[in-house]
Amino acid sequence: MGEISRAALFGKLNSVAYKAIEAATVFCKLRGNPYVELAHWFHQLLQLQDSDLHRIIRQFNVEPARLARDLTEALDRLPRGSTSITDLSSHVEEAVERGWVYGSLMFGESQVRTGYLVLGILKTPSLRHALLGLSGEFDKIKAEALSERFDEYVGDSPENALSASDGFNAGVPGEASGAMAPSAMGKQEALKRFTVDLTEQARSGKLDPIVGRDEEIRQLVDILMRRRQNNPILTGEAGVGKTAVVEGFALRIVAGDVPPALKDVELRSLDVGLLQAGASMKGEFEQRLRQVIEDVQASPKPIILFIDEAHTLVGAGGAAGTGDAANLLKPALARGTLRTVAATTWAEYKKHIEKDPALTRRFQVVQVAEPSEEKALLMMRGVASTMEKHHQVQILDEALEASVKLSHRYIPARQLPDKSVSLLDTACARVAISLHAVPAEVDDSRRRIEALETELQIIAREHAIGIATGTRQSNSEALLSAERERLATLESRWAEEKALVDELLATRATLREKAGVVDSGNDALRAQLVDLQQRLTALQGETPLILPTVDYQAVASVVADWTGIPVGRMARNELETVLNLDQHLKKRI
C-alpha cells in the first residue's frame, strides 16, 4: 500500500462511492470520531438509494432496517470527543484497494463501484471479519455467488453508466487536499467554483448603476496602477457602500472608462464562505485558497480579486482553519503576482489587519465615508428606476428626498445610503401591496370582529349552563356593534379610495403616453389629475388606506412605524411651525 498513491487510488472511485466517502468524512467529524471507519462509509452508502449495494442487499434478502440499526449501534461504540479527524482507517484504505484489484482483474474495469467494494471486502478475511463485526446481516451475502452473478445482480444499477472520471480524479477526503487538490480540478475550476465574475455581471446588466462614488473609484484606480503597494483596501462603516464602489469599478471596466492597463482586466469577487464550506480536514481550506491564487496567476487574462469582509480571511478575525490564509497571500501580494481589492469596516481593520505590519505594508487604505445628504440623494436617484421596475410603482422625487432626510434624522444607528435605500425599498413594497391587498386597518378590524364573536359564543355557552356572566355580554355586544360600524366605514372609504386611485393612475398613464405630443387635451387631463389628487388627499387625511404613488407620505409612514414618531409631525412644514412658534406658545394648555 505504501507504494500506491492514496490520491490516485481514491481517484478510481466512481461518483457514488466518492460522494459516500465524502459524506462519511463529514459525518465522522460531526460525531467527534477520530478516524473515518467502514461503519461511517456503509452508513452513508445505505442512505443512497441508487447503488449496487441496495441491489445486492435485495438479492441476498438482507433486512435494511436491521442493517441500519446494527450500523448505528456500531457507530455508537466508536470513541468520541475528537475535535478533528486524524485520518482514514486502514480498513477503509484497504477496502478501496481490494475493490480496485477485483474490479480491474475480474471485470476489467478501471473504476471502483460500490459492488466491487462489497466483493473485495468479503473476499479479504480481515476486512470480512471487520464487516461482520458491524452487522451479522452481511453474512447473508455470499462472495462466490456475488462474483459469479455480479452482472445479473446489479444489471439495472445506475452505477453501470458511471466511470472513474465521474469521481473526483485523484481527490481524497483523508488528505489535506481533499476533493479540491490541484490535480482534482480542471483549468480555472477553482476560480469558477469559489469566485464570482463581477465584470461579467456588469456586462449582462445585473449590477445596479453606481452614482456618487466617483472620487473613491478614482482612488481605487490610482492605487491599482502603482508598481508597488498596489492593493487597495476599502474601509468604512457598514452600509456606506464599500461593495458598491467595487461594483462601480466593474461597470467602468466594462464601459472602457479606465486606463489602458486595466481595460482587459477581469474583476472577480472571492466567496470566503464557499472556501470554508466543507473544508473539514486540516489544511483543506488553505489548499483551496492556494489553488485560487494559482489560477489567478496562471490566467492569460489579468484578474483582480475582490475580497469582501477581508478581516475574516487575512486578519486575526478569521474562523478556525483560516490562520494560514494571510501567510499564503503575503508572498503573492509582495511579488505583485496577485492584485486584490479588499473591503472591511474600519473597526475590524484596526482590530485585526493593522496588527500585522506585513499586511499593512501591502494594502493601501481607501476610506469610504458616509455620503452627505446631497450626494446620498444623487445615489437614490440612480437606483430609483431599478426600484420602480422591480415593484411596478411610480416613485416621486419628493420620496427620494424624504428617504434621505428622514432616515438621516430619525435613524441615526445606520449609515447613508444603506438606510435610505432600505427605507425607500420598504415604502415601495408597501405601496405595491396597498394597490392590490386588503388594507391593514380593514384586516385588523375584521380580526377584531371575529375575536368578539368568539367571545360572545363562549359567554352564551357559559350562560346556558348557569354560570353568571354579569355585564360581559352587553359590553361585548356593544364593542362588536361599534367595531362593525367602524368596519363598514373603513370598507366604504376603501372602495372610494380605490376608485379614485384607479382613475388617478389611469389618467397618469394617459399623460405618460402623450408625453411630447402637442395636444390641447393634455391640459384638461392635467386639470383632472389635480382635481383627483385633491379629492384623494381630502378623503385620506393622514391615514390613507391606499397609496397611489411612492411620495413623501409613503416614506414618512414607514419611518413612523420604525421609530414611533407620528407621520403628521414629520410631514408638517417645519419652517411654518417655527414662524408660528409664538402663536403656539400663547396657547393655553
N, C-alpha and C positions, 0 to 999 in steps of 0.2 A: 504493500500500500504506500510505502514511503516514496516509491519511485513514480507513483501516479499523481499528477497534479489534481488537487481537490477541485479546483475551479473547472478544469477540463472534464472531470468525472461528473460533477453535478450539472455541467452544461449539456450532458446527454439526456437528462430528464425531459420528458415532454411537458407541455404546459400544465396538465392536470397534476402530475406528480410534483412539479416545481411549485405551483401555487399552494399545494397542500403543505410542502415543507416550509414555505414562507409563512403560511398561516400558523403552522406548528411552532415556528420560532417566536412569533408574536404571542401566541397562546402560552408558551413556556415562560416568557418574560412577565406576562400578566399574572401568572400563578406564582411567580417567585422561585421557579425551579432553576438550579444551576446549569443543567445540561438538557439539550433537546433529545428526548428519548423516542424509541419506537412507539410508545404509548401516545405521545403528542401527535406523531405523524399519522398513525392509524385513526386516532380520534378525529383528526381533520379530514382524512380521506373518507371517513364514514359520513361526513356532512355533505360531501359532493355526491349528487345523485347520478350523474353520468360518468361512470368509470368502470374499468374492468373489475374492480374489487366487488362492486354491487352485483355484477352478473355472476361472478364466481361464488359469492355468498348464496345467491339464489339457487345455483346449480347443485350445491352441496348441502342444501337445507340448513344453513346456519341461521340461527334466530337473531335478527338485527337488534331487537330490543335488549336481549340478554347480553349480546356482544357489547352494545353501547354501555350497559350497566357495568360490565366487567372492566371495560376500559376506564370508566370514571373512577372505579374503586382502585384500579392500578395507579391512576394519576394521583389519587389522594394519599397513596403510600409513599410517593416521592418526597424527598426533603424540600422544604420551602424556606423562604426568608431571604433568598438571594436578591440583590438589587440589580444584578446584571447577569447576562448569560455567559458562562465560561466558555462553552464550546458545544459542538455536536457530539453526541455519544459515539463510542466506537461501533456500536450496533448499527446506528444509522448509516455511517460511512460504509461499513461492510455490506449492509443491505443494498446500497446503491451499486457497489462494486459487483456483488453477486448477480444483481438484476441485469447489469450491463453484460456480464460474462454469458449468462444464459440467453439473454436476448440476442446477442451477436453470434454466439456459436450454435445455438439450437435453432434459431429462427432467422438468422441472417439480417437482423435489424440493427440500425445504428442508433435507435432511440431506446430509452428505458421507460416503458409504460408501467402502470400500477400492477398489471397482471404479471409482468416479469419480476417485479419486486416481490410479490407474494410467492412466486415459484422459486426464486433464488433463496428466499428466507427458509422456505420449507425444505429445500434440498441441502441446506447447510445446517449440520447438527447443532452448533452453538446458537445460531440465530433461531432455529426452530424451537429450541428449549426456551429462549427468551420470549418468543411469541406466544407459546403455550402458557408461559407464566403470566401473560396479560389476560388470557381468556382460554378456557378449555374448549370453547366453540371452534377455535381454529383447528382443533384435532380432527374435525369432520372433513376438512379439505385434504384430499389425498393427492400427494405430489405427483405420483406416477400417472394417475388418471388426468390430472390437470395438464401435464406436459404432453400427453398423447392426444388429448382432445381440446387443446387450448383454443385453436381457431374456431371450433364449434361452440365452445362456451362463451367466447367474447365476440362472436361474429357480428352482433349488432351494436357493439360499443362505439361511441363517438371517438374513442382514442384511436380507432383504425385510421382516421383521417388526419391525425396529428403527426408531426415529425419532430425531430430533435431541435430543429431551429425554432419551433414554437415555444420551447423552453427559453430561458434567458441565457443564450450561449455563454458559458464559462462563468456565470454568476453563482454564488453560493452564500446562503444566509449565514453560515457559520464563520465567515471571514469578514474582515472589516470592509472589504469592497462590496460585499453583498451583491444584489442584483444590479447595482449601478457601477460595477467595476468598469474601467475603461474598455476592457475587451468585450464587455457585455453590451456596450452601447454603440450604436452606429454613428456615422458622421453627424456632428452637430445635434445629436439626440438630447444631450444634457441641456443645451440651450432651449430646445423645443419643449422639453419637459418642465424645466424649472424657471423659465423666463417668459415674459410677455412682450411682444414686439410693439412698442408704442408708436413707432413711425408707421407701421402698417395700419394700426388703429386710426391714426391721424389721416392716412391716405384714404381709408374707407369711410371716413366721416363719423367714426364712433366717439371721437373726442369733442367735447363742447368747446366753442371759441373762448379764448382766454383774453381778457381785457384788463388793462390797468397794472400789468406786471412787466412792462417793457424794460424798466431800469434793472430789475432783478435778472431778467433773461439776458440783458446785455452783459451784466457782471458774470453770468454763467459762461457766456461765450468767450469773454476776455480770459477767464481762468483756463478754460479748456484749450485755448490757443497757445498757452505758455509752453515753454520747453520743460520746465521743472515745476513741481508742486502744482500740477495742473488737474487736481481733483477737487472740485468744489463740494462743500457740504452746506446744505441749506438748513439754517436754524431759525426757529420761531415758535411761538405758542401754537398749540393745537387749534386748527381751524383757520389759520391766517392764509392758507393757500400754498403750502410748500410743494405739494404734489402738482398743483395747478401750474406752478412755474415750470416744472419739468414737462408737463403736457403742452404748455405754450412753446417750449423749446422744440418739442417733437413736431408741432404744427409748423414752426418756422423752417425746420429742416425739409419738410415735405414741400413747403412753398418756395424753397430755394433762397429764403431770406437769411442766409448765414454765410460766413466767409467760405471761399472755395475749399479749404481744407476740411470743412465739416459738411459739405453738401452731400457726399456719398456715405455719410455715417448712418449706422443703424442704432437706434436708441432702444435698449431692452430693459425692462423692469424685472429685477430678481425677486422671486417669490420665496421669502425666507421660510414661510410656513410649509411650502411644498418640500423645501430642502430638509426640513426637520421631520416631516411626516414619515412615519415608518422606519426611521433610522434608529432601530433598537440596538444594533450591535455597536460596540465601541469602535470609533473611527469611521463609521459609515457616513456620518454627516460630513466629516472633513473630506472624505473621498468624493462625495457628490460635489462639494464646493470646488475641489481641485479639478474635477472634470469640467465644470462650468468655466473655470478660469482657462483651462487648456483649450476649450472650444472657442472661447473669445480670442485667445492669442492665435489660434490656427485659422480663424475665419479669414477668407480672402477679402471680405468686406469689413472695413473698420467698424468696431462695435464699442459703444459707450454703455456701461452697465449702471442702471439706476438702482440704488439700494435704499428703499424706504425703511423707516424705523431702524436706522443703521446701528444704533446702540445695542440692539438685540443680536447683532451679528459680529461687529468688530470691536465692541467695547466689553466692559465687565458686566454689562446688563443682560447678556445672553442667557438662554436657558442652559440646563446641564447638557453637556455634549458639544457645546459651541465654543469651548475655551480656546481651541487651537485655530479658529477661523481667522482671527486677526493675524496670527503668525503666517497663515497661508497668503493673506492679502498683502502684507507689508512688502515682501520682496518684489512682487509683481508691480505694486504701486511705485516702489522706489526705482525700479528699472524703467518704468514708463511703458511697460508692455500691457498694462491694464489701466484703462481710463474709466473712472467711475464718477457718478454724481450721487452723493448721499443726502439724506434728509433725516433730521431728528429734532426734537424740541430742545430749546436752549438749556433747560434744566438737565435733561438727560445727557447733553453734550458735556456740560460742566461736571456732571457726576461720574460719567463712565469714560468718555473718549479723551477728555482733556487730561485725565490722569496718566495717559500713555503718551509720553513725549514723541515716540516714534510715529504714532498715528497722527498726532497734532501737526508734525512737520509735513506730513504727506497730504493733508487736507487744508484747503483754504476756505475759511468761513464766509458765507454769504448770508447776511441777516435779512430775514423776511419779516418785516414789521407789519403790525395790523394797519390796514389802509385807513386813510381819512374818510370821512363821510362822503366827500365829493368823489374820491376815487372808488369807494365801495359802490356808489350809485352808478358809475360807469360800468363796473363789473356786473351789476344787477341788470343793466340794460343789455349787456352782452348775452346773458342767459335767459332773458325774458322770452325770446322767440322759441327756444327749446322747450320751456315750460308750457307755453301756450299750445304747442304741438302735442305735448305729452298729455296734458289734462283736457285739451279741447275746450279751452276757455279763453276769454279776452282779458288781458292784463293792462290796466291803465297806468300811465306814468306816475300818477299820484300814489299808486300802490307800491311802486318801486321805491319812491322817496320815503313812504311810510315804513316800508320794511327795513330800510337803513336807519332812519331816525329813531323809530320806536324801539328797534332791537338794541341800538346803541345806548339808548337812555334807560330802558327798563329791563334789559337782560345783560347785566354787567359781567356775569360769570363766564360768558363765552366771548369769542372773538369775531370781528368782522373779517371776511364776508360770510363766514360759515353760518353765523346765527341769522343773518338777513336772508340768506338763501333758504335756510331751514324754515324760517317764518313765512316767506313767500310761497314756498312749496306747500306748506300746510294750508295756507289761505286758498291756494289754487285747488287743492284737493277738496276743501270744504265747499267752495263754490260749485265745483263739478258735482259733488254729492247733492247739494241743495237743489240743483236743477232737475234731479231725477228721483231722489229718495224722499221719504216722508220726513218732514222737519222734526228735529229733536223734541221741541215743545209739544207737538201733536202726539208723538210717540210716547213721551213721558206721561201725558195726560191719559192716554189710553191704558197705559200700565197701571196708573193710579186707580182708574175706574175698575179694572179687573181685580185689584187688591181689595178695594172697598166692597165689591160684590162678593168676593170670597169671605170677607169678614162678616158680612150680613148673613151669609149661609151658615156660618159657624154659630152666630148669635141665635138664629132661628132654630138650629138643631139643639142648642143648649136650652132654649126656652121651652121646646117641645117636651123635654124630659124633666122639667120642673126646676131648672137652675135659674136663679134670679139674674136678670141682665141689666136691671136698672135703666139708666138713660143711654146705655151704649147703643141700642138700636136706633133711637131717634137721632142721636148725634151722628152716627154713621150714615143714616139716610140723608141727613141734611148735607153732610160732606159730599155724598155721592151725587145729590141733586146739583150742588154748586159746581162740582167737577164736570158733570155732563153739560151744564150750561157753558162752562169755560171751554170745553172741547168743541162744542157747536160753534162758538165764536171763533176759535182758532181755525177750525176747518173752513169756515166761511171766509175768513181773512186769507187763508192759504189758497183757496180757489180764486179769490180776487187777485192776489199777488201773482199767481201762476198765469192767469190770463194776461195781466199787464206785462209780465216778464216775457212771455211768448211773443206778444205783439212788439215789445221793445226790441227783442233780438231779431225778429223778422225785419223790422224797419232798418236796423243797423246793417243787416246782411244786404238789404236792397241798396242802401247808400254805398256800401263797400263795393258792390258790383258796378255801380255807376260812377265810381271814383275816376276823375279825369275826363268824364264825359260832360260836355256843356248841355245842361238840361234844366229848363226852368222848373221842372218838378222836384228838383233836389231841395230847393228852399222850402217847399211845402213839407217834404219828408223830414227836414231838419226841425222845422217848427213842430211837427207831430212828435218827433223824438223828444224835444224839450218838454212838451206837454205830458208825454207818457212818464218821463223821468220825474217831473214834479208830482204827478199823481201817485207814483210809486213811493216817493220819499214821504209824502204826507201820510200814506196808508201804513208804511212800515214803522215810522218813528225811529227809535233807537234799538228796536228789537225785530229786525227783519227775519222772516221765515225763509225767504228765497233770496239769494244773492245773484243778480244777473251777470255781474262782471266782478273781476278782482279789483277792488278800489280801496280807498283809504279805510273805509268802514270794515271791509272784509279782513284786512290785515290787523286793524285795531281790535277786532273781536277775538282774534287768535291770541294776541298779546294779553287781552283781558282774561282769557281762560288760563293762560300760562302763569300770569302774575297776580290775578285777583283785582287788578285796577279797573274800575268801570270804564266801559267804552266811551261813554259820553264825556267823561273827564279828559280823555286823551284827544277826542275828536273836536273838543271845543277850541275855539280860536284863542290861543294863549295871549296874543297881543291885545285882543279886545278885553280879556279878563284883567290884564294889567292896567289898561287905560281906565277901566271902570272899578278899579280896586277901592277907591274911596267910597263909591256907592255901596259896595258890598260890605265895607267895614261899618257903615252907618246903619245897616240893617239890624233890627233888634232880634236877638236870639231867644 
